[in-house]
Amino acid sequence: MKANAESILEVRDLVKHFPLTQGIVVKRQIGAIKAVDGVSFDLHRGETLGVVGESGCGKSTLAKLLMALERPTSGSVRIHGRDITTARGSELKRMRRNIQMVMQDPYTSLNPRMTVGDIVGEPFEIHTDVVPKGGRRRRVQELLEVVGLNPDHINRYPHQFSGGQRQRIGIARGLALQPEIIICDEPVSALDVSIQAQVMNLLERLQNEFDLAYIFIAHDLSVVRHISDRIAVMYLGKIVELGSDAQIYDGPTHPYTQALLSAVPVPDPEGRETRQRIILQGDPPSPANPPSGCHFRTRCWKAQDICAEQTPALEARPGSDHPSACHFAEARDVVNAQ
């Protein structure tokens, strides 16, 4: 990330609750799934923000909210100061051009009945003013070349490509409208390890070439560290810790982050034998009925009475250099600890 880069995406108090209803003829709401429950962050030009957390913590719902594929219960998502959550019609269409997504599964995210040229060129059918109709084929070939594919394969179908090549097609489609922000929703989780490295290197090259900002959602903590400038750790719809890659990996302060990092594989056999694993007790609470106060308190070894009574704010605590939503935040090196 460039020093003093401008903020192009501002998310404030974003909430998404899915209603739980009962009844067939007359439906009444009996509760809500709190998928995203008060998320705030900024994204700067040229920056990669990694979002990590276990399944069900709200990562993919957050991505849909940023794309305006879901309407939030409350909160705002501002791109260059304009709130995409309140935009409608042609204004929403124009704003969506600036934020695109690369899907998780390269096998199901591409229409098997469309050629690569049609898939990558489809955004030009929706946003007709981006490229003149006569120049679309040439533009699609340029995009294929940018992501490392043969532009002469424009008439091939997705089944004629490998998994890594299909993900490159998805990236080319995401670049078509020249966005400033790309949301990568676990873009390498379905690929072999060697192919993962190629796709990661491609994303980094494109970021430098086009000055892109990424929101990179993933489960693999080593992948997130490799590509991210800052990392947001989510638990049960909330960001519980936010900091640079060095701050999160070398000195995590939230107990949940420490537990996640203690499970990261260690390449050194001796270190693997002597390191301390943090095993969380119990199952994650239901987002339909989260615990009072700190959502993590039911699985936390530091929990005290205040944790049930007060929800900890995401802020830097005494002795810490980055924000953490824990009353008893304390830095602990769990990755390199012996």
N, C-alpha and C positions, 0 to 999 in steps of 0.2 A: 504494500500500500504506500502511496506517495505521502510524504509529509504534508500536513495541513490540507489534505484532500477534502473537497466539499462533500457535504452530506446530501445524497440524492434520494435516500429512502428513510423516512422517519415513521416508526411504528410506536403508537402511544396507547397504553391500557387496552390492548386488543383482547376481546372476549368473544368466544363462540360457545353457546350452550345449545345442545340439541334437545328438544323437548321429548319427554317420555309421556306417552298418553295411554289411557285405559278406556275400554269400551269399543263397541262396534258401530252402533247407530249414533249414539251421542258420545263423542270423545272428550275426555277432560284430561288436562295435564296433571300428572302426579309427581313429576320431578324433571330433572334435566341432566344430560350428560355434559359435564364441564370439560370439553375437549381442550379449549384454550381459555385460560383464566387469568387475564391481566398481564399480557406480554408487552414489553417496551424495549426498543433498541433503535440504533441508527446504523445505516450502511453507507459507507463512503465510496467515492469513485475509485475504481481500481482495487478495491478491498475484497477479500474473501472472508465471509462470516460462516464458520462451521456450526452446525446445530446437531447436537448429539443427545442421546437418551434412549431408554429401553422402549420396546414396542408399546404403543398405546399412550405415550406421553404427550402427543399432540403435534408432532413434527409435520406430518403430511397435511393435517388440517390447517396448520399455520401457513404452509405453502399455498394451499387453495385460497386462503383469505387474502394473501398478498397478491394473488393473481385475479382477485374478484370473482373466482369461481364459486365461492361461498360468501354470503353476506354476513358480516359480524353481528353479534348481539349488541355490542357497543365497542367504542374505541375508534381509532383512525389509522389509516395507512396513507401517508402523503409521499407522492413522488414529485420532487421539485416544488414542494409546498402545496400541491393540489391533492385533495383527498379522493382516492380512487373508490372508496366505499360509498360515496354519495354521488359519484358520476353515473350518468345514464346516457343511452343512445350513442350518438356520434362522438361525444366527448369520452365516454368509456372506451369505445373502439380505438380512439386515438391514443389514449393513455396506455392501453394494453399493448400497443406496439412497442412500448419501451421496456416491458418486462415479460420475458419469455421463460419457458420451462423445458428442461431435459428430463424425460421420464426414466423411471427405474428399470423397466423391463424392455430391452430392445426388440424382443420377439413379439410382444402384444401391442406395443405403442405405434407400430407401423402397419398401415392397412395392406394386407397381403394382395389385394386386388388392384393396387395402384403401383405404377412404376416409381422408381426413385425420383425421376424428374417431376412427376406429379406430386409426390409427397413433399419434396423440398420446395416446390414452386407453389404449393397450395396457399401459403400466406399472401402471395401476390394476387390471388383471385379474390381474397377478402379485402386487402388493402391495395386497391387498384392503382393508387397514385404513386406507389413506391418505385415500381419499375414499369416502363412502357411495355405494352403487350408484345411488341416485336422483339424486345430485348430480354424476355424472361428466360428463354432457354439458355442463352449465353450466361446470364446471371446465375442460374442453377449450376451450370458447369463450373463456374468460378468458385461457388460455394463448396462443391464437391472436391475441388482441387485444394481449397484452403484447409479442409479437414483430412486431407491425405488419401482421397479416393480418386480413382481414374474417372475423369470427366466423360470419357467415352462410354461409361457404364450407365448413362442416364436413363436408358430404356430397359434396364434390368428390374426385376422384382425383388422384394426383400428376402425371399427364401433362397436367392442365389448369392447371398452374402453371409459371412460369418457373424457371430455375436458382436465382436468388436467393431466390425465394419458397419453393422446395423446401428450401433450406438453412435458412430461417426455421422451416419445419416441423420439421426435425431439431433445431433449437435448442429449440423448444417441447417436443418429446419429452424432451430432456435436462433441461428444467426441471420436468417433471411431478412428480417425487418430492421436489422442494425440496432438492436436494443442496447441499453446501457446496463441492464440488470438481467442476469440469468439465474433462475432457481434450478439447482441440480438436486433432484430428489433421489438420492441413493443411486447415482448414475453408473457405478461400477460394481454394485453388489451382486449382479447376475453374471459377471464375467470372470474368466480365469485370472489368476494372479498376474501372470505375465502381460495379459491384455489390459488388466487394470492399470498397470504402470504406463502403458502406451497412451491410454485415454487420459490419465491424469496429466501426463506431460503435454498432451495436446491441449487440454483445458488451460494449463499454465501459459502455453505459448499464445493461445488466442487471447487470453486476458491481457498479456503484455502488448500484443499487436493491436487490439481494438479498445484497450482501456476499459475492460469490462469489470463489473462488480458481480460477485457470485454470492449466493446463499447456498451453502453446500450441506445437504442433509445426509447423514450416514450413521451406520452402526459401528463401523470399523474405526476405532480411535486412532490407529496408526495412520490411516489414510487421511483422516481429518487433520491431524497434526502436520502432515506433509504439505497440504495445500492451503491451510487456513492462516489468516493474519490474526483473527480473534475467534474465540470459541464460546458459544452459549450452550450451557448444559440445561436440559429441560427435564422436569419431573412432574407428572400429573398436571400438565397444562400450564406450568409456570417455569420461568427461567430461574434456576437456583444459583447459578454462578456464571459470571461473564468476565472474560479477560483475554489477554494475548495468549498465543500458543505456549510460550515459555511460562507465563504465570499459571496457566491451568495445569500443565504437565509437570512442572518442576515444584510447584508449591500450591496444590489445590487446598482450599480452605473449607469447602462444604463437605460434610460426611458422605453424601451421595456421590459426589465427584471422586472422592478418595476411594470409595468402594468400586466404582467403575474402573478407575485406573489400576487398581490392585489386581484386576483380572487381565490386564494387557499382557500377552505373551512376552517373555524375556528371552533373547537369543543366547544369553550366557547360561550354560547348564548349571554352573555353581550358583549363580544368582537366582536361578529358578528354584533351587533347593532351599535356599536360605531366606528368600523374601517372605514377607508376611502378607497373606491373603486376608481380605476383609470379606467375610461371608455374611450377607444380610439375612436376617431372620424374617420369616413370614412372606406373604405374597403382597404385591402392590395393591393398595386400596382401589376400590371402584371409583372411577371419575363421576359416577352418579351420586356417590356419597363420600366425598373426600373428608379426611379428618379435620377437625377444627384446628385453628392456629397454623402451625407448620405442617404441610402435607406429608412430610417425610418422617415425622416424629414417631410413627408406629413401628418403624424399622430402624430407628436411629439409636445407637448406643450412648449418645450424649443427651438424650431427651430428658427434660425436667418440666416442672409444672408450667413455667412460662411458655414453653413450646406449644402447649395445648390452649393457652389463653390468648396469646398474641401472635399474629402472623408476622414473621420477620420480613423486614424490607430488604430489597436488593440494593445493598449499599456496602461501601468499604468499611470494615471494622477496624478498631485500633490494632496496629501492627500488621495490617494487610494492605496490599497495594492494588487490590481490585475488588469489585463488588461481589458479595455473597449473601444469599438469603438464609442466614443461620445466626441464631442468637449467640452461639458459641463457636463461631468461625475461628479456625486455627490452621495455619499452613502446616502441611505434612507431605514430605516427599515419599510417595508410595511406589513410584515407578522404579526409582533407583535404590530404595531402602534395602538393606541387607539384614 
